[in-house]
Amino acid sequence: MTKNRYDAIVIGAGPGGAPCAALLAKKGLKTLLIEQNNRAGGKAMTVSKKGFRYELWPVAGGPMYNSRFEEILKELDLESGLTTHEQHVALYYPDAQGAYQQLAMTRPEPDAPPNPEFMMNQMKWLGIDEAGMMEIAKFAVETGELTPYDIDQLDNVTLQEYLDRYNLPQSFFSLLGMQSNIVYVVPIDQLAASEFIKTSRDMTQNSAGYYSKGGYGRLFERCVEVFEKLGGEVVYQARAEKIMVEDGQITGVKTNKGTFSSPIVISNAGIQPTVLKLVGEEHFDKGYVNRIKDLVPSLGLMGIRYFLNKPFFKEGFNMAFSDNSYLNTERSLKIGAGEFPDEFLIFNTIPSNFDPELAPPGKQCVLTSTLCPADPDMENNQAFWDKIDESMDRIWPGFSECVEFKENYSTKHVSDLTRDQVLPGIGGECIGLGQVVGQCGKYKPSATAPVRGLFYVGCDAGGYGCGTHQAVDSAFNVAQIVEMYHQLH
Ligand SMILES: Cc1cc2nc3c(=O)[nH]c(=O)nc-3n(C[C@H](O)[C@H](O)[C@H](O)COP(=O)(O)OP(=O)(O)OC[C@H]3O[C@@H](n4cnc5c(N)ncnc54)[C@H](O)[C@@H]3O)c2cc1C
């Protein structure tokens, strides 16, 4: 039975879909939002257990100020709710004896001038001599002078190729390798230099390490609350099974909760699942299908949620890396084949250090991660979890003594929660489409699909930046494209 007719249907209430639906409702479109889970947030969803509220894995965002996060809250007349922590980030890098040493970073204000004392501490912590500092200064100045046009020319240059123009010290290169892995979740020798420079500039000028009061996923739940106030309809636990097409024109969506009719569908389900499964290859020309099949996902993350009987970490976000643990293509292939390096790149967030209400008094939840292939069918998950356990205690001695209970998660959990596996080895990706050369900037797939009335929203099309910020950027851009399409048709 076909239920009501809508101007637009959004599939998925992730960081892309939820704000996009709210923006469309605000623009006056009669909009339906279909979500397979029982709440909004997608990969950044917040859940509750035993008095804790937390994300299923470490999530913190950026830029914080002058960001798409601030913009969506303002656009939807919501109070900010954005929060951060004075000691929001700590980095860990090993000294000559292999003991990890901390560099604590206090939260900079927007457009704060460079802090020479902090920069000197950073150089000392990375063991960089005067010649190395001069080369880093040259790299920083020349990169800072690039115009938007210059940056666009770097869509097909990898970050590693860009950095190889300089003679940077290994420890500084490793720092940027770690950033490639944590912010974009791709190997440093695949990341598009344009994407890195644009996003790093945003974060340097406007601070990173943002979190949301009540849990990161609250931002997206709040978007859906406003969406409903604006007259939008939401159906949770509704799985889109088919996007219906007649004569090259979208006609609606078939779900386990009924069939809904609309000439416009905006899919947050991922570009590959949308084309290859929900719509079906037969509705696209072969060249387009092949291009979609060739798209490369970001890497995946897997890790452990630790619940502690006492607070252990003071900071909001901790990242530990070494010259051996950041990933390039060779290292990521080895990890996928079960050949682990001596050390893992480890990072974690502590939700209650951003918002104390998120843990029972005197307790702490620590969400940890390391990088792995995006494959949801990996067979050696236990080896990853064992190595993470070992790394946590080695980098932060005494940590394991505080653990009351823990839960493991893998790329299979990520895929089951948010993205169907439609091609071998893909589905458990952390970000969505990888921000790698050939599919970033002007090479990124268009948010307008070659079927009338079909659009993509989220990290696979329409935006740039770090994870959730990219998805919200896409929501703004795609809502504008859809509004125009709606008016013209
Ligand atoms: C372990 C991990 C750590 C991360 N850490 C960070 C971080 O620190 N900072 C950051 O910014 N980002 C982080 N990310 C990435 C970020 O969460 C994603 O990039 C972002 O959520 C992508 O948003 P999206 O809207 O494109 O898609 P998703 O978040 O995947 O949302 C898609 C939505 O569509 C729904 N859906 C899919 N298919 C269907 C269907 N057939 N029917 C109905 N509904 C459907 C899903 O249930 C989901 O709600 C992390 C991700 C992971 C996995």
The ligand as an SDF file (V2000), in Angstrom:
LIG
                    3D

 53 58  0  0  0  0  0  0  0  0999 V2000
   34.7820    4.2550   15.0580 C   0  0  0  0  0  0  0  0  0  0  0  0
   34.4180    5.5930   14.4730 C   0  0  0  0  0  0  0  0  0  0  0  0
   34.9700    6.7450   15.0060 C   0  0  0  0  0  0  0  0  0  0  0  0
   34.6700    7.9950   14.4360 C   0  0  0  0  0  0  0  0  0  0  0  0
   35.1990    9.1420   14.9790 N   0  0  0  0  0  0  0  0  0  0  0  0
   34.8660   10.3440   14.4560 C   0  0  0  0  0  0  0  0  0  0  0  0
   35.3360   11.5570   15.0420 C   0  0  0  0  0  0  0  0  0  0  0  0
   36.0470   11.5570   16.0450 O   0  0  0  0  0  0  0  0  0  0  0  0
   34.9590   12.7340   14.4750 N   0  0  0  0  0  0  0  0  0  0  0  0
   34.1550   12.7970   13.3820 C   0  0  0  0  0  0  0  0  0  0  0  0
   33.8050   13.8900   12.9370 O   0  0  0  0  0  0  0  0  0  0  0  0
   33.7130   11.6590   12.7950 N   0  0  0  0  0  0  0  0  0  0  0  0
   34.0480   10.4500   13.3080 C   0  0  0  0  0  0  0  0  0  0  0  0
   33.5910    9.2990   12.7260 N   0  0  0  0  0  0  0  0  0  0  0  0
   32.9950    9.3800   11.3860 C   0  0  0  0  0  0  0  0  0  0  0  0
   31.5880    9.8930   11.3760 C   0  0  0  0  0  0  0  0  0  0  0  0
   30.8460    9.2780   12.3940 O   0  0  0  0  0  0  0  0  0  0  0  0
   31.0020    9.6260    9.9970 C   0  0  0  0  0  0  0  0  0  0  0  0
   31.8420   10.1890    9.0200 O   0  0  0  0  0  0  0  0  0  0  0  0
   29.6270   10.2390    9.8840 C   0  0  0  0  0  0  0  0  0  0  0  0
   28.7600    9.6780   10.8490 O   0  0  0  0  0  0  0  0  0  0  0  0
   29.0670    9.9730    8.4960 C   0  0  0  0  0  0  0  0  0  0  0  0
   27.8180   10.5700    8.4310 O   0  0  0  0  0  0  0  0  0  0  0  0
   26.8120   10.1680    7.2970 P   0  0  0  0  0  0  0  0  0  0  0  0
   25.5790   10.9460    7.5370 O   0  0  0  0  0  0  0  0  0  0  0  0
   27.4670   10.3000    5.9810 O   0  0  0  0  0  0  0  0  0  0  0  0
   26.5460    8.5950    7.4610 O   0  0  0  0  0  0  0  0  0  0  0  0
   26.2020    7.6630    8.7000 P   0  0  0  0  0  0  0  0  0  0  0  0
   26.7060    8.1850    9.9720 O   0  0  0  0  0  0  0  0  0  0  0  0
   26.6400    6.3060    8.2870 O   0  0  0  0  0  0  0  0  0  0  0  0
   24.6040    7.6910    8.7560 O   0  0  0  0  0  0  0  0  0  0  0  0
   23.8270    6.9770    7.8250 C   0  0  0  0  0  0  0  0  0  0  0  0
   22.4330    6.7960    8.4070 C   0  0  0  0  0  0  0  0  0  0  0  0
   21.6080    6.1580    7.4170 O   0  0  0  0  0  0  0  0  0  0  0  0
   20.9100    5.0770    8.0200 C   0  0  0  0  0  0  0  0  0  0  0  0
   20.6440    4.0660    6.9840 N   0  0  0  0  0  0  0  0  0  0  0  0
   21.5590    3.4420    6.1960 C   0  0  0  0  0  0  0  0  0  0  0  0
   20.9340    2.5910    5.3600 N   0  0  0  0  0  0  0  0  0  0  0  0
   19.5990    2.6720    5.6220 C   0  0  0  0  0  0  0  0  0  0  0  0
   18.4620    2.0280    5.0760 C   0  0  0  0  0  0  0  0  0  0  0  0
   18.5410    1.1330    4.0990 N   0  0  0  0  0  0  0  0  0  0  0  0
   17.2390    2.3610    5.5900 N   0  0  0  0  0  0  0  0  0  0  0  0
   17.1290    3.2840    6.5920 C   0  0  0  0  0  0  0  0  0  0  0  0
   18.1820    3.9010    7.1550 N   0  0  0  0  0  0  0  0  0  0  0  0
   19.4140    3.6150    6.6620 C   0  0  0  0  0  0  0  0  0  0  0  0
   21.8620    4.5640    9.0890 C   0  0  0  0  0  0  0  0  0  0  0  0
   21.1820    3.8050   10.0680 O   0  0  0  0  0  0  0  0  0  0  0  0
   22.4370    5.8650    9.6240 C   0  0  0  0  0  0  0  0  0  0  0  0
   21.6450    6.4280   10.6370 O   0  0  0  0  0  0  0  0  0  0  0  0
   33.8150    8.0590   13.3110 C   0  0  0  0  0  0  0  0  0  0  0  0
   33.2180    6.8870   12.8160 C   0  0  0  0  0  0  0  0  0  0  0  0
   33.5210    5.6610   13.3850 C   0  0  0  0  0  0  0  0  0  0  0  0
   32.8850    4.4140   12.8190 C   0  0  0  0  0  0  0  0  0  0  0  0
  1  2  1  0
  2  3  1  0
  2 52  2  0
  3  4  2  0
  4  5  1  0
  4 50  1  0
  5  6  2  0
  6  7  1  0
  6 13  1  0
  7  8  2  0
  7  9  1  0
  9 10  1  0
 10 11  2  0
 10 12  1  0
 12 13  2  0
 13 14  1  0
 14 15  1  0
 14 50  1  0
 15 16  1  0
 16 17  1  0
 16 18  1  0
 18 19  1  0
 18 20  1  0
 20 21  1  0
 20 22  1  0
 22 23  1  0
 23 24  1  0
 24 25  2  0
 24 26  1  0
 24 27  1  0
 27 28  1  0
 28 29  2  0
 28 30  1  0
 28 31  1  0
 31 32  1  0
 32 33  1  0
 33 34  1  0
 33 48  1  0
 34 35  1  0
 35 36  1  0
 35 46  1  0
 36 37  1  0
 36 45  1  0
 37 38  2  0
 38 39  1  0
 39 40  1  0
 39 45  2  0
 40 41  1  0
 40 42  2  0
 42 43  1  0
 43 44  2  0
 44 45  1  0
 46 47  1  0
 46 48  1  0
 48 49  1  0
 50 51  2  0
 51 52  1  0
 52 53  1  0
M  END
$$$$
